[in-house]
Amino acid sequence: TQIDCQTDLNDQKTVQVEKVLSRYEKFIETNNEKTFWEPYSDSQKKIINTFFEHAKAIRDEKQKAASENRSPDLTSLLRQWGGVKLIYRKRLNDAPSYHENHEEIVETLEQGVQFMELLSPVEFVKDSDGAVEEVKFDKLNAEFDEEKQRYSFKSSGQEKSIPAKTVIVAAGTTANIIYEEEHPGTLKLDEWGKYFKAFTAGRQNGSVSLSPAEDNEYAFFTSYNNDGKLISFFGDSHPYYYGTVVTAMASAMKGAPKICEIFSNDINSIDSSSESVKKREEIYDYFSTMLETNLRVSVRSIKKLTDRYTELTISAPLMVDRFKPGQFYKLQTYEKFAGKINGDLLTTGNVPLYGCHVDSSAGTVSFIIDHEDPSRKILAHLKSGDRIFISGPVGSPFAIPDSNTIMITAEGYNVGAVVPIVKELKDAGKKLLIFACFENSGDAVKVSELEELTDNKDQIVWCYTSGDELLRGKNEDLTCNGNLTTSMKEYVSGNLGKKKVDLNDVTYAVCMGSPAFLEEFKYLRLDSLSKYFANVRMIGSVDSPMQCMMKGVCADCLQRLVDPATGDERFVYSCSEQFQDIEHIDFENLRERLNNSSPFSKVNTQYFNLITEGKKIEAVK
């Protein structure tokens, strides 16, 4: 896996730097250079300028190679800039790929990837901007153990430092057993608690039975047996076949016949008469129609709420029934159906969005989209009937606390996400104090919905930092021209009007918004309001980087938590466990991770705005 990764890195470096330079050149054709650099910090300018230098060198080499009728020597250029190094704590000939797929290693080396062995990472060293600049390694010695007839690898006591701008760690694979963690008792684990316990399946007296496996190589069923309905498992979920794509494919090849064996009697006794064939075809047609109806995802409606926010309603029947307040979905457009502008495909990345409203009878779920980046802008230009990909719901549902009086703070489009949470809390008889915060009062969303859900015991404070006073339908609710901290101080002092909720009664608070918003909320403990929050449990929904959203696969959403009392750290997957104790969130780590792709996101946003300016955006052709 790491070999594949390093080879892709080696290849994609040239593609990415040339793309960045090309988009910059198109931008300054109609804009001045000063305008281009305005969004970037000094550290980001360094990164982009380095990309420019490398892209120009690649262009020169390609032009020179063309004039000399030879292939471009990009490998030499890449090595001048540091190249791509695959670092292994053992020797090359100890690697599984050396024995199982040595051709891949040969081709990787031919493409310029450098292999360094007997090095174990000790420390990642950061520069002044929080980005990695070098990695320190412990140099190892390979010592042969005559008794065990194998090599062991021990520290030599020496250290080696290697400069690095990007570090990708191959940490090994273990089974993704998160389903059992979320639904305890559904699937049995092995004696070590690391894998699903493997079973073989067979028929006895006409019914399907499971037996614990004696040999995991030929066992492909979990412990689940619901009246003959079984769950099979393969690849990285399997204790025998985990680890590589090759073994995953082998598990499918060996497992498929085991599944067929269960149905062998049914298959052998099939009635081939024309009447039976016709009946089976009718059953199949019904089944396929049912799948098409329930699995086909498309846009039901789209409604512009404000200049900044759009409400997108998706028809996705099977995914709606499983939604719980606080959960979110992954949305993405299909490249096959994507529209184009000047030859550029209008495709989106993976966009995580909280569910704001679910209509089970209609099979729809609604989202609020902030037009803040190209992917979300494309989603905002979908139209009724457009096909779209959606997966979920993911994340942990909001857990109703025992507290009687609860504070909710939400920022921007996250105000929409608290609507189902508020409904659930009111159904449980809770008293609520809600701070709904917007940059501009004209961008306030879900005002009437929240007003309808709350009663005369609750109070909403509508906060805004610009614009006219926010219009509201309930006079007992309040408004404040200020940020969250200012609004809370004004509320406590009574300057906003009559208070209906005493902050001294609040024992639980949930915050939904950007990392900066969550951090502002956290420091209320240290501000003049600290006496009100001394015994309040503060929970935040973390907006971390996300990619696969499959709960423990890609680790892009991995979030560091630190207990302020003990200093103990732990890591959680935010796509699975997004509600986290604000006191434990490592905000510095979160900011650094969010900034990883920030300069390139800014380039893409500038380019998208350039090619779409004054043009109709047709997200789906």
Summary of the structure (lengths in Angstrom):
residues: 621
radius of gyration: 28.5
end to end distance: 36.2
largest distance: 84.2
contacts: 1819
relative contact order: 0.08
helix: 37%
strand: 27%
